[in-house]
Structure formats: C-alpha cells, structure tokens
Amino acid sequence: MAVINSEGSIIAACPGCDGARSTFEWTKGSQPHGALRLPFQHPNWKTCFLDYRLFRCAGCGLGGLGTIIYGGATYPGEYRELRAFFPDVRERLPLPKATPPGIVAEFREAEHCQEADCLRAAAGMLRSVLDKTLRASGYKTKPGTRLEQEIDDAANDRVITETRRKRAHEEVRVLGNDVLHDEWHEIPEEDVEAAKHYMQRILEDFYDDRDAVLKLLRQAKRVPAEDVPLQPTPQPGPEVA
C-alpha cells in the first residue's frame, strides 16, 4: 500500500521497477511536476487543500498521480493525508527462472488485472496460466481434452502432489470456470489472491527443477514442449517475373 512521507513524496511499489518499492517524487530539483489544488474543509486543520498532484518514480521515471489532503499554505504542509495513489501495485510474486516467457507474461497480466480491481479477468487469466502450464508439459494430448483430466493426470504422474491437485481444482480451475461459464457475479478478492498463490506454487512444482520433472514426464510417455521438434522456417519461393 502506498504511503506519504514527511517530504510529501510517495513510497509505493512501482510497476516500472517490477513491483519493487520506490520513492515517487513531486519535484525535480526545486521544480514541482504540477498539481491541481482545491480548497478543502477539514474538521481539524484551519488552512487545508486537496491536491491532485503529479509524481515521478526516482528509479525508472514512471509517472504517478496522488490525491492528497494537507494542512498549511504550501505543499507538503504541516499535516498530510494520502487519499489515493496511482499506480499502487503489489509486489510481484517470484516465479522459477525456467518458467516459459509466455506463461510468465500471462501470470503477470493476471496480477495487473487484480491490481486494477478486475477480479473476474484475473481469475480467468489464472485459469489460463494453469491450462498453458499443463499444455507445455504434454497434458493436452488432443483437442477437447478437459482441464480437469489434465490436472488429475499430472498428479497421477507424480509431477504435483495430491494436495496440489486438490488446490488446482478448487482454487484455480473452478474459480476460472465460474467466470467463463456461469452467470455474472462478483468474485471476492481473497479468492483471487488464493488462486494466484496456488498457481505460483504449481509453477514451482513444474519449473523449480525442470530436469527432474522432464524425467517424470518422459517416463509417463508425455511429450513436453522441450521435446517437440522445431518446425523449419518456410523459405521464400523464387520470384515470378
């Protein structure tokens, strides 16, 4: 969660810095980045203003917008209260280095959706991460294979534990299916948060020690993405005059 310090700068996780905590500054040197200032009636502060103020990450330069109430003639005033800040992101969950870039990107997109309060979209994206993870390990053997069966197959092959199989069904697959197949309804954020953490652990099961997992997959006659021959790049034909 973003906080404001005594200098009027904002301390928040920055998406441009991969979710690391950073300082968003309101000046460059002595020059403010800009603000819209409005008078504000506060029960305890005699002179008070509400600012919609521009900030900039000291690390990567990403811009931010803060809604701030402060007491005093000039910002940052003697007292201040941060009402809202954008972007205010969560720290990114660590993923195994061997995780394919496309799956990482999809997981990060789910995090972005959650941060934007698009919880149904986040749930659907996490289900898609699960689907693509199993596909990359050879569990989608033919069109129409059900995700439910793929999860059970991964548990039977000892790639994931029985406990993880249960969580993959209950926390990730079922939640995503609610979005894709049921009538519209709100999804609690705690359900999406749980799905995200269990999906992180499933990715750890598959990619923390990928060589050991590949051995299990090959013993089970699966064809993971690593064993699929690369298709030759089509060569252009001769030009026709």
N, C-alpha and C positions, 0 to 999 in steps of 0.2 A: 504494500500500500504506500502511495506517495505521501511524503511529509514535507513541511516547510521549515527551514531553519531560521536562525536569528538574523541572517543577512538577507532573507527574502528569497533565497534560492530553493528549488525543489529537489528533494532526493527521491528518486524513483527508479524502478527497473526500466531499462531502455531497450526497445526492440531493435534499434540500430546497433546496439552493443551485445546482441544475442541474449538479451534479458538480464544482463549484469546491472547491478545498482550503479547509478551515475548521478552526477550533480547537473541539474538544469539551471543555467544562469540567466538572469534577466537583463544583464548588461554585457557589453563587450568593451572592456576598458571602463570608461565612465559614461558610455553612451547606451541608454536603455534600448531594448529591442522594440518597445512600443506597448501601449496599453490603452484600453477604453476605460475611463474612470467615471463612476456614477456615485452620487451621494447615497448614503445608506444610514438608516435609523437603527442604532444598536442600543439595547437597554442599559449597557454599562459603559459605553465609550462615547464621550461627548462629541468629538470630531471623528467621523467614520466614513470610509469609502468602500465601494465594491469595485474591484478591478477585474477586467478580462485581459490578462497580461500574457505577452509572448515570452517564451523561454527558449534556450538552446542548450543541447547536451554538450558538456565540456569535453566529452570523449569523441563522439562521432559527428557532432554538429546537427543532429536531428532536432527539428523544431517541436515545441510543445505549447499548450495553452492552459493557463491556470485561472481558476475563478477564486478570488481571494478577497476576504474582508479584513480591513486593517484600521486601527485607530491611530490617528495622527495626520499631520498636514501633508506629508510626503511619504511615498512608499520607501521602505517596507513598514514604516510606522513603529509605534511603541508596542503594539499588540497586533497579532495577525492570526487569521484562521483560514486554512485551506478548505474550500468547499468542494472543489473538483479539479482534476488534472487529467489532461490527455496528451500523450498516451501513458496510461498507467497499467503496465503489463506485469504478469507474474514471471518469476524466474523460470527459464526453460528447464524441463526435466532432462537429465543426461541420458543419452542413448548410446548403445555399443558402437564402436568405431566401424565395425564390419557391416552395419545396417545399410542396405542399398540406399542411394541418394533419393530415389523416388519415394520410398517408404518414409524416410526421414522428413522429406518435404510435406508429405501428407499428414504426418503426425504434427508437425509444426503448424500446418494450416488448421488442424483441429484446435490447437492451443489458441491461435488467433481468433477463431470463432467463439471460443469460450470467453476470451477477454472482451470481445465485443458484445457479450451477452446474447449471442446467437446459439443458444444451448442445443436446440434441435439439430442445427447444422453441425455442431461439434460432435454430437452423438453419432450422426450419420457418417462423419469423416472417420471417427474411431473404428466403427464397424468396417469401413473400407480399408483401414490400415490392417485390421485383422485378416480380412479377405486376401489382401495382396501379400501379406506375410506368409500365409499358408500356400498361396499360389506359387510364390518364389521358392518354396520348399517341395514342390511337386505334388501337392494335395488336390489340386483342381485337375483331375485326370481327364475330364471330358465336359463339354458344355452342359450346364444344368446341374452340376454337382452341388449339393446343398452345403452351405457353410457349417451347418450343424454336424453333418457327417465328417467334414474335413477336420473339425476340432476333435471329434472322437478318434479319428484315425491317428492324429498327431499324439494323442495320449496313449493309444494302443502301441504306437511305435516307440514310446518312452522318450519322446522329444520334450513333452511337457508332462508335468505331474498330474495326478488325479485331481488334486486341489486346484491346480491352474486350469484344468479342463472345465471344472465346475464354474470357476470365476469367468472364464472366457465366454461361457454360455450365458450366465446370469448377469454379469456386469457390462459386457460389451455387445455380444450378439443380440440379446433380447432387447436391450435399450435401443440399439440401432434399428432393429426390426420395427419397434414401436413408431419410429419416425417414418420409416419407408412404407409401412403397410397399414397402420392404424389411423383412425381419425385424429385430426389435430388436437393436441393437448399440451399443456405446459410440462416441461421436464425439470425436476429440481436440479439445481447446480451441484449439489452434493453427489447426485447420481453420475453426472458427467465427470466430476472430479475423481470419483472412484474408478470409473471406466478408463480414464486417462492413466491413472497409476497402475491399474492391472494390465493395460496394454503395454506400458513401459516394461513391466516385468515379463510379459510374454516375449517382447522383442529381446530382452536379455536372455531368455531361455533359448531363442533361436540363434542369436548372434554374438553373445559373450564369448563362446568357444565354438565358433562356426565349424572348425575342422572336426570336432567330436560329433557335432550334430550331423554333418555331412556323412560321417561314417554310419550313424544310425539310419539315416535316410536311404543310403545305398543298400544297407542290409535289408531294409524293408521294401526294396525294389522301387523306391521313389526316384523321380528324375528332377532334382532341384535345378534352379536356373543356372548354377555353375556348370552343370553337365550338359546343358543344351548347346549344340553346335552353333557357332555364329554363322548367320546367313551371309553369303558373299554379297558384296556391294554390286548392284547391277551396273554394267558398263554401257556407256552410250554407244548406240549403233552408228554405222557410217552415215555421214551427212548425204542427203539426197540433193543433187543439184536441181 
